[in-house]
């Protein structure tokens, strides 16, 4: 049975019903890193999460980005993280020590960033760095805690961290109305808040602000 918010019970069921590169696409970059950044609900599903994940990964970290390309009923392409399984992602995670997933929670948690996941050390470092950068961070969120062992972010050998950003926090990162998150764009106009977020998360992982 699908989760209440999920139209499809699995990614395999979604792919059987929809058309690749018309309704969805997947970007996978294996850079040989032991850290993988994941946007499982990218494109129009959770707008902004793809672009933010790509920036956090930079040119050093592995990237997995599943993008919903359908503007209407985009939420139907959401497959919850405990049931999200893709062979190409599994292959990445086989040599991944730490994973980091980027999500949008829409209108929930207005103005906040919720941090979850099973790697408590990295979770605390990310909370600290984001707080120092002026973000409102909740490391004990009421929902989307990302602690289920089947959550994709916890399948890395040392598990990982799930970051949930409220929609208005994401909106403040882009200097335009309604960014075309589903299009094949390489550069969108971003704000200082975008740079601050990406820099803080990368710093928590011991990386330069941009690479």
Rosetta blueprint (number, residue, H / E / L):
1 X L
2 X L
3 X L
4 X L
5 X L
6 X L
7 X L
8 X L
9 X L
10 X L
11 X H
12 X H
13 X H
14 X H
15 X H
16 X H
17 X H
18 X L
19 X L
20 X E
21 X L
22 X L
23 X L
24 X E
25 X E
26 X E
27 X E
28 X E
29 X E
30 X L
31 X L
32 X L
33 X L
34 X L
35 X E
36 X E
37 X E
38 X E
39 X E
40 X E
41 X E
42 X E
43 X E
44 X L
45 X L
46 X L
47 X L
48 X L
49 X H
50 X H
51 X H
52 X H
53 X H
54 X H
55 X H
56 X H
57 X H
58 X L
59 X L
60 X L
61 X L
62 X E
63 X E
64 X E
65 X E
66 X E
67 X E
68 X E
69 X L
70 X L
71 X L
72 X L
73 X L
74 X H
75 X H
76 X H
77 X H
78 X L
79 X L
80 X L
81 X L
82 X L
83 X L
84 X L
85 X L
86 X L
87 X H
88 X H
89 X H
90 X H
91 X H
92 X H
93 X H
94 X H
95 X L
96 X L
97 X L
98 X E
99 X E
100 X E
101 X E
102 X E
103 X E
104 X E
105 X L
106 X L
107 X L
108 X L
109 X L
110 X L
111 X L
112 X E
113 X E
114 X E
115 X E
116 X E
117 X L
118 X L
119 X L
120 X H
121 X H
122 X H
123 X H
124 X H
125 X H
126 X H
127 X H
128 X H
129 X H
130 X H
131 X H
132 X H
133 X L
134 X L
135 X L
136 X E
137 X E
138 X E
139 X L
140 X L
141 X L
142 X L
143 X L
144 X L
145 X L
146 X L
147 X L
148 X L
149 X L
150 X L
151 X L
152 X H
153 X H
154 X H
155 X L
156 X L
157 X L
158 X L
159 X L
160 X E
161 X E
162 X E
163 X E
164 X E
165 X E
166 X L
167 X H
168 X H
169 X H
170 X H
171 X H
172 X L
173 X L
174 X E
175 X L
176 X L
177 X L
178 X L
179 X L
180 X L
181 X L
182 X L
183 X L
184 X L
185 X L
186 X L
187 X L
188 X L
189 X L
190 X E
191 X L
192 X H
193 X H
194 X H
195 X H
196 X H
197 X H
198 X H
199 X H
200 X H
201 X H
202 X H
203 X H
204 X H
205 X L
206 X L
207 X L
208 X L
209 X L
210 X L
211 X L
